[in-house]
Amino acid sequence: MYRTGTDPGLLVVATSEMVVGIERATGKRVWQQDPRISSVVHVEVHEDFVFVGGASGLACLAYLTGRVVWAAACPVVPSTWLFDQGQLVVGGAGEVAAFDVHTGAMLWHEPLRGFGQSRVALAVRGAVGRMS
């Protein structure tokens, strides 16, 4: 995806409990946010939002400002996720759950009983989940 003239080209950095937007051209910190997600393990910019996942749930931040758009409890600590048709699908430790990307509402949860606590890979036609 190419940046537009209004996109500052942010590098989004997630530490275990803080997310920071840094202007790539200058290294200037534009924003920082505590999304109240412990042990952050996954971060991704998707469209105009930054999605963060960790041991205590998921959060969606505004890309340009870092403002928390929504936060949600999640039954899965994400090791992989993908975006498809307005859903954020999260997989990890032998479970899968789907969330509405705009509201954070959990749409469904599949614990995949009988498959153990193994890593999960996700794919749909035209998109592939990335493991962290």
N, C-alpha and C positions, 0 to 999 in steps of 0.2 A: 504494500500500500504506500502511496506517495503522500507526503505532507503537503498541505495547502498553505497559502500565504499567511493564514491566521493561526496555524499550528506552530507553537514554539519549538517543536522537536524535543519533547521531554524524554529524558531517560528516567524511568521509574525504578527506584531501588527499594527493596523490601528487606528489612532486617527482621529479627525474630518477632518484634512487636511494633515496628514503626514503618511507615511507607513515606517515601520522599520523592518529589518531582524535581528533577534537576535539568536546567536548560543545557542541552548538549553542546551548543556552540560556545558557551561561556563558563560552564560549570556552576553557574549561579543557582542556589536553591530557590525554587519558585514557591513550593509549598511543602509542608510535612503534616502527616496525619497519623494519629493513633487510631486504627480502625477497631480497636478492642478485640483483636483476634490474636490469641496466644499461639506461639510457635508457628509463625507464618512459614509455609512450605511451598506456596505456589502464588505467583503473581503474573498477570497478563493484561495488556492493553487490548481492548476490543472495542472498535468504533470510538465513541467519545467517553469511554469508561475504563476504569482500572478495576479489575477483579482480583481479590485477595482471598486466599484460603489457608486455613491452618487448623490446629487441634481443636479450637473452640468454635469454628464456624466459617462463614463466608461474609465478605463485605464487598460492596460496589461503591467506588469513589468516582467523582467527576474528574476526568483527565486533566482539565485545565486548572482546576482550583484545589483538588484533593478533598472537596466536601464529601461527606458520607451520604450517599444516595439511599442505600439500605444496608442492613446487616441481618444475617439469618443464622440460626442454629443449623448445624448440618450433622447428620448421623454418620458421615464418612469423612475421615481425614484425607484430603485429596492427594493422590499421587499422580493423577492424570485428570484432565477434563477437556471438553470440547464444547464449542458453541454451534448450535444448529436450530434453525427455525424458531428463534426467540427463546431457546432454552440453553441453560448452562447445565451440562451433564457432567457429574463429578463421580470419579471412581477411585477406590482405594481399599486395601485390606479386605478384598473379597466382597465389596458392596458397591452399589451404584445408586445415585439419586439424581433427580432432575429438578431444576429451579427455573422460574420465570426470570429472564435477565432484567426485566424492567422493574419488577416489584420485590424480587427475592423470595416469593412464595414457593414453598416446596410443592412440586407437582406430583411427584411419586418417589418411592424408595423401594429398592429391590435388594434384600440382604444376601441373595444368592446362596441360601443355605445348602450345605453339603459340598461346597467348593473350597472350604477353608479360608484362611486369611491371606491368600496370595495376592500379588500385584494384579492390577486390572489394566487392560488396554481397551480403548474405546475407538470405534470408527463408525461413520455413516458414509453413504455415498457422497463424495466430494469434500469430505473433511476427515481429518484424523486427529485423535487426541494425542497430546504430547505428555510424556511422563517426565516427572521432575526427578 
